[in-house]
């Protein structure tokens, strides 16, 4: 629970950062998270595809005092069952993972001042999947990958053509994802994006704080 700070609501959130252990080591996790928070990320996700549940739990427990102090929700990728033991604010699941209802049950339910916890996000790769995720009760969706990205090898890019349409049909917060970087951010925004997830662009930046601040200044 974020007792000392109001949780930034999903509707207010614009920049979603992912602490991906495919790009940084576990030793870098905390200092990178500190820089991302200082730079203004609204949500932080812990993604550790090759780690055990025990390792993810330990890493999450290390991060949670930092994210709680900043009032930034911590989201756990793929493992909603770890949300209670970590004290995280929610989980993110893919198309081949748990259903929304199952993920929410595993994560447990609680209430905070502004947001019903746990937050459950769903990856979607088409307008049909995005509409279905809203109907199934997701709190937000990831929509992409917009561009090809090593984060999702083998996943074809869906491009920018459907961005405006998905925002017309889906009223949930939509976080566009996949190959988005500062270099193409203005193009993505012009195509209709209001919220973005940036992974490698942030994690590989020489100045993470400055990078995040530049991104947030551009977002509508």
C-alpha positions as CSV (number, residue, x, y, z in Angstrom):
1,X,0.0,0.0,0.0
2,X,1.2,3.5,-0.7
3,X,0.1,5.1,2.6
4,X,2.1,8.3,2.5
5,X,1.6,9.3,-1.1
6,X,-1.5,9.3,-3.4
7,X,-1.1,6.7,-6.1
8,X,-0.8,8.3,-9.5
9,X,-4.0,7.1,-11.2
10,X,-3.8,5.3,-14.5
11,X,-5.7,8.1,-16.2
12,X,-3.0,10.6,-15.1
13,X,-0.2,8.2,-16.1
14,X,1.7,8.9,-19.4
15,X,5.1,7.2,-19.2
16,X,5.4,3.5,-18.3
17,X,8.9,2.3,-17.6
18,X,10.0,-1.3,-17.5
19,X,12.9,-2.6,-15.5
20,X,13.8,-5.4,-17.9
21,X,16.5,-7.8,-16.7
22,X,17.2,-8.6,-20.4
23,X,18.8,-5.1,-20.5
24,X,20.2,-4.5,-17.0
25,X,21.6,-6.7,-14.3
26,X,19.9,-7.3,-11.0
27,X,22.7,-5.2,-9.4
28,X,21.7,-2.2,-11.5
29,X,18.0,-2.6,-10.7
30,X,17.7,-0.2,-7.8
31,X,19.9,2.7,-9.1
32,X,18.2,2.5,-12.5
33,X,14.8,2.5,-10.9
34,X,15.8,5.6,-8.8
35,X,16.8,7.4,-12.0
36,X,13.6,6.5,-13.8
37,X,11.5,7.7,-10.9
38,X,13.5,10.9,-10.7
39,X,12.9,11.3,-14.5
40,X,9.2,11.1,-14.0
41,X,7.9,7.7,-14.9
42,X,4.4,7.1,-13.7
43,X,4.4,3.3,-13.6
44,X,7.3,0.9,-13.1
45,X,7.1,-2.8,-14.2
46,X,9.5,-5.5,-13.1
47,X,10.1,-7.9,-16.0
48,X,12.5,-10.8,-15.4
49,X,11.7,-13.4,-18.0
50,X,14.5,-15.8,-17.0
51,X,14.3,-15.4,-13.2
52,X,12.7,-17.8,-10.8
53,X,9.7,-16.8,-8.8
54,X,11.9,-16.6,-5.7
55,X,14.3,-14.3,-7.4
56,X,11.5,-12.0,-8.7
57,X,10.0,-11.9,-5.2
58,X,13.3,-10.9,-3.7
59,X,13.9,-8.2,-6.4
60,X,10.4,-6.8,-6.0
61,X,10.7,-6.6,-2.2
62,X,13.9,-4.7,-2.7
63,X,12.2,-2.2,-5.0
64,X,8.9,-1.7,-3.2
65,X,10.2,0.7,-0.5
66,X,11.6,2.9,-3.3
67,X,8.5,2.9,-5.4
68,X,6.2,3.4,-2.4
69,X,8.2,6.4,-1.2
70,X,7.8,7.9,-4.6
71,X,4.1,7.0,-5.0
72,X,4.8,5.1,-8.2
73,X,2.9,1.8,-8.6
74,X,5.1,-1.3,-9.0
75,X,3.7,-3.8,-11.5
76,X,4.9,-7.4,-11.7
77,X,5.2,-9.0,-15.1
78,X,3.7,-12.5,-15.6
79,X,3.5,-13.5,-11.9
80,X,0.3,-12.0,-10.3
81,X,0.6,-14.5,-7.5
82,X,3.7,-12.6,-6.3
83,X,1.9,-9.3,-5.9
84,X,0.8,-9.9,-2.2
85,X,4.2,-11.1,-0.9
86,X,6.0,-8.2,-2.7
87,X,3.4,-5.6,-1.7
88,X,3.2,-4.5,-5.4
89,X,0.3,-2.6,-6.8
90,X,-0.5,-4.9,-9.6
91,X,0.5,-7.3,-12.4
92,X,0.7,-7.4,-16.1
93,X,-0.2,-10.5,-18.1
94,X,0.1,-11.5,-21.8
95,X,-2.3,-13.1,-24.2
96,X,-1.0,-16.6,-23.3
97,X,-0.9,-16.0,-19.6
98,X,-3.6,-15.8,-16.9
99,X,-7.0,-14.4,-17.7
100,X,-7.9,-11.0,-16.2
101,X,-10.1,-12.6,-13.6
102,X,-7.6,-15.3,-12.7
103,X,-4.7,-12.7,-12.4
104,X,-6.8,-10.5,-10.2
105,X,-7.7,-13.4,-8.0
106,X,-4.1,-14.4,-7.7
107,X,-3.0,-10.9,-7.0
108,X,-5.6,-10.4,-4.3
109,X,-7.9,-7.4,-3.8
110,X,-7.4,-4.2,-1.7
111,X,-8.4,-0.6,-1.9
112,X,-6.2,2.5,-1.9
113,X,-7.3,6.1,-1.8
114,X,-7.5,6.6,-5.6
115,X,-7.1,3.2,-7.3
116,X,-8.7,-0.2,-6.7
117,X,-5.8,-2.6,-6.2
118,X,-4.5,-4.7,-7.7
119,X,-4.0,-3.1,-11.0
120,X,-4.2,-5.7,-13.8
121,X,-2.9,-4.9,-17.3
122,X,-3.1,-7.0,-20.4
123,X,-0.9,-7.1,-23.5
124,X,-2.9,-6.8,-26.8
125,X,-1.7,-7.0,-30.3
126,X,-4.8,-6.1,-32.3
127,X,-7.9,-4.0,-32.0
128,X,-9.9,-7.2,-31.4
129,X,-7.7,-8.2,-28.5
130,X,-7.8,-4.6,-27.1
131,X,-11.6,-4.6,-27.1
132,X,-11.8,-8.0,-25.6
133,X,-9.4,-7.0,-22.8
134,X,-11.6,-4.1,-21.9
135,X,-14.7,-6.4,-21.8
136,X,-12.8,-8.8,-19.6
137,X,-12.1,-6.2,-17.0
138,X,-8.5,-5.1,-17.5
139,X,-7.5,-1.9,-15.9
140,X,-5.2,-0.9,-18.7
141,X,-3.8,-2.4,-21.9
142,X,-0.5,-2.5,-23.6
143,X,-1.0,-2.1,-27.4
144,X,1.8,-3.2,-29.8
145,X,4.4,-3.8,-30.7
146,X,4.1,-0.8,-32.9
147,X,7.6,-1.4,-34.3
148,X,9.8,-4.5,-34.4
149,X,11.7,-4.9,-31.2
150,X,14.2,-7.4,-29.6
151,X,12.0,-7.3,-26.5
152,X,9.4,-9.3,-28.4
153,X,11.4,-11.5,-30.9
154,X,9.2,-13.1,-33.5
155,X,6.3,-10.8,-32.8
156,X,5.3,-8.9,-36.0
157,X,5.0,-5.1,-35.7
158,X,1.4,-3.8,-36.0
159,X,2.4,-0.3,-37.2
160,X,0.7,3.0,-36.4
161,X,-2.4,2.7,-38.6
162,X,-4.8,1.5,-35.9
163,X,-3.8,3.8,-33.1
164,X,-6.6,6.3,-33.6
165,X,-9.2,3.6,-34.0
166,X,-8.2,1.7,-30.9
167,X,-8.4,4.9,-28.9
168,X,-11.9,5.5,-30.2
169,X,-13.1,2.0,-29.3
170,X,-11.3,1.4,-26.0
171,X,-11.8,3.7,-23.1
172,X,-9.3,2.2,-20.8
173,X,-5.8,3.7,-20.6
174,X,-3.9,2.5,-23.6
175,X,-0.1,2.3,-23.3
176,X,1.5,2.0,-26.7
177,X,4.5,-0.3,-26.7
178,X,7.1,-1.8,-28.9
179,X,10.2,-0.2,-30.4
180,X,9.2,3.3,-29.2
181,X,12.1,5.6,-28.5
182,X,12.7,9.3,-28.3
183,X,13.7,9.3,-32.0
184,X,10.2,8.2,-33.1
185,X,8.1,9.4,-30.2
186,X,6.7,12.5,-32.0
187,X,5.6,10.3,-34.9
188,X,3.8,7.9,-32.5
189,X,2.1,10.8,-30.8
190,X,0.9,12.3,-34.1
191,X,-0.5,8.9,-35.0
192,X,-2.7,9.1,-31.8
193,X,-0.8,7.7,-28.9
194,X,-1.4,9.4,-25.5
195,X,0.6,7.0,-23.3
196,X,3.7,5.0,-24.0
197,X,5.9,2.3,-22.7
198,X,9.6,2.7,-23.4
199,X,12.1,-0.1,-22.6
200,X,15.5,-0.1,-24.2
201,X,15.5,3.6,-25.0
202,X,15.4,4.4,-21.3
203,X,17.5,1.5,-20.0
204,X,20.3,2.2,-22.5
205,X,20.3,6.0,-22.2
206,X,23.5,7.6,-20.9
207,X,21.3,10.0,-19.0
208,X,18.2,8.2,-17.8
209,X,16.8,11.1,-15.9
210,X,17.1,13.5,-18.8
211,X,15.8,11.0,-21.2
212,X,12.6,10.4,-19.2
213,X,12.1,14.1,-18.6
214,X,12.4,14.8,-22.4
215,X,9.8,12.1,-23.1
216,X,7.3,13.3,-20.5
217,X,7.7,16.9,-21.9
218,X,6.6,15.6,-25.3
219,X,3.7,13.5,-24.2
220,X,0.2,15.1,-24.4
